[in-house]
Amino acid sequence: MTTLFEMYDVVVEKNATLYEKFLAFHEANPKVYQRLYELSMQMKARGHKKIGIAMLFERMRWEWYEKTTDVSGYKLNNNHKAYYARLLMESPELVGFFDVRSIGDM
């Protein structure tokens, strides 16, 4: 059984788009989405109407470093934030929960 703290690196083609890289990471690491969803719902339950996805990423990074001795670098690529925000907002309870800007490859 994997945990959030056993994230898997993925190999993608050199010319893959940022979105293709995100999809490969997401497929290999479904627990990342699960944790982001949990954190989003916690914030919503506390009465927040909108939050920034970056805050959740930094919280997860804190959890990673707190619970592991892995020093191999960031496990959560900043390039994935925009895609996770959009994916999370596909859930009816999180529609409009994140501020997003347009991105070129979606």
C-alpha positions in Angstrom: 0.0 0.0 0.0 1.3 3.4 -0.9 1.0 6.6 1.1 1.2 10.2 0.1 4.7 10.1 1.2 5.7 7.4 -1.4 5.2 9.5 -4.5 6.4 8.0 -7.7 8.4 9.8 -10.4 7.3 9.4 -13.9 9.1 9.2 -17.2 7.6 11.2 -20.0 8.7 12.1 -23.5 11.1 15.0 -23.6 8.7 17.1 -25.8 5.6 16.3 -23.6 3.5 19.3 -22.7 3.1 20.4 -19.1 -0.4 19.0 -19.2 0.9 15.6 -20.4 3.5 15.6 -17.6 0.7 16.4 -15.1 -1.5 13.6 -16.4 1.4 11.1 -16.1 2.2 12.3 -12.5 -1.5 12.2 -11.5 -2.0 8.7 -12.8 1.1 7.5 -11.0 0.2 9.3 -7.8 -3.5 9.3 -7.1 -3.0 9.9 -3.4 -1.8 13.4 -4.2 -5.3 14.3 -5.5 -6.9 12.6 -2.6 -4.9 14.7 -0.1 -5.5 17.9 -2.0 -9.3 17.1 -2.0 -9.2 16.4 1.8 -7.4 19.7 2.5 -9.8 21.6 0.2 -12.8 20.2 1.9 -11.3 21.0 5.4 -10.9 24.6 4.3 -14.4 24.8 2.9 -15.8 23.3 6.1 -14.1 26.1 8.0 -16.0 28.7 6.0 -13.5 29.7 3.3 -15.1 30.5 0.0 -11.9 30.6 -2.0 -8.3 29.5 -1.4 -5.1 29.3 -3.3 -3.8 25.9 -4.5 -0.3 27.0 -3.7 -1.2 27.0 0.0 -2.2 23.4 -0.2 0.9 22.4 -2.1 3.1 24.0 0.6 1.1 22.2 3.3 1.7 18.9 1.6 5.4 19.7 1.2 5.6 20.4 4.9 3.9 17.0 5.6 6.4 15.3 3.3 9.5 16.7 4.9 8.0 16.3 8.4 7.3 12.5 7.9 10.2 11.4 5.7 14.0 11.7 5.5 13.9 12.0 1.7 16.1 14.8 0.5 15.8 14.2 -3.2 14.0 17.5 -3.8 10.4 18.6 -4.4 8.0 15.8 -5.0 5.2 18.2 -6.0 6.0 20.1 -9.2 4.8 23.7 -9.2 3.8 23.2 -12.8 1.0 20.8 -11.7 -0.7 23.3 -9.4 -3.0 24.9 -12.0 -4.1 21.5 -13.3 -4.8 20.1 -9.8 -6.9 23.3 -9.1 -9.0 22.6 -12.2 -9.3 18.9 -11.5 -10.5 19.6 -8.0 -13.1 22.1 -9.2 -14.6 19.3 -11.3 -16.1 18.1 -8.0 -19.5 19.8 -7.6 -18.7 20.8 -4.0 -15.5 22.7 -5.1 -16.7 24.5 -8.2 -15.2 28.0 -8.2 -13.1 27.3 -5.0 -9.8 28.2 -6.6 -8.9 31.3 -8.6 -7.5 30.2 -11.9 -6.0 31.9 -14.9 -6.1 30.7 -18.5 -3.3 28.2 -19.4 -2.1 27.5 -22.9 -2.1 23.7 -23.2 -5.6 22.8 -22.0 
